[in-house]
Amino acid sequence: MQIISVKNSFYFTYVFLITTGVITFIEALRNPIPQIRHIMNLETCISIIAGYFYGVFIELLDKSEEKSVLTQETQITQKTQLTQKTQITNEIKKTAEKDTGSLTIPDSEHKLPIEKINDMRYSDWVISTPLMLLVLSLVLGYENKVDVHFFSFALVLFFNFLMLGFGYIGEINLLNRTLANFIGFIFFFLTYGTIWKLFLTGSKVTKQSKIIFWLYLGLWSLYGVFYQTSETTKMIGYNMLDLLAKAFIGLFFWLYLTKIVKF
């Protein structure tokens, strides 16, 4: 049941990422406002990049499942060959049938390609998180009439990459996971503190921009919470957070910036 839940969470997120990418791409083509076009283009890139990695994740899970089934079939065949063909009893037949009918992946975490998925997930984040932070900066700048400057945003990215770096070295056990998570959170708050200082300290800051900021901060902070959980729980949690932070946020910006829905 756990493995089915994991696979479903990958499929669900993948479908919504593709859907969001199509919607934001079409909006980027038709919207007359340059700032909104730029934001929609970036959201399209985020969905395409994440969608590609989720396609790879699903392929890894399928291959892992096929390998597990083949392994079980081989084990059953070997057991069957040890029996004497002329002395097979009804009880042995029933046992063999029972064994053959159980060709499903057990609910054990070692059957999942955890290390490969974790490595590729960080590759995804190294590419997608700078784009997500750029989108946030552009939206806040658009709302509050503040320009995004290269060197200021470079500082945001610097803290972001340090956050990811410590998360990764904790993931591969080069550093105690709890300590790595704690240090990662320090750089996480430095990342968002810098964004706050750049875009939300003026005299005419909109209420909506503050809500968007806290929404981003809240979603991203939950990654650190799931970082401390078991591998299966973590994968499902990360998938749901990617669904919210990449797909649903993209849809939200489309609805909000085009004023299709009033917030």
Secondary structure, 3 states (H helix, E strand, C coil): CHHHHHHHHHHHHHHHHHHHHHHHHHHHHHCCCHHHHHHHHHHHHHHHHHHHHHHHHHHHHHHHHHHHHHHHHHHHHHHHHCCCHHHCCHHHHHHHHHHHCCCCCCCCHHHCCHHHHHHHHHHHHHHHHHHHHHHHHHHHHHHHCCCCCHHHHHHHHHHHHHHHHHHHHHHCCCCCHHHHHHHHHHHHHHHHHHHHHHHCCCCCCCHHHHHHHHHHHHHHHHHHHHCCCCHHHHHHHHHHHHHHHHHHHHHHHHHHHCCCCCC
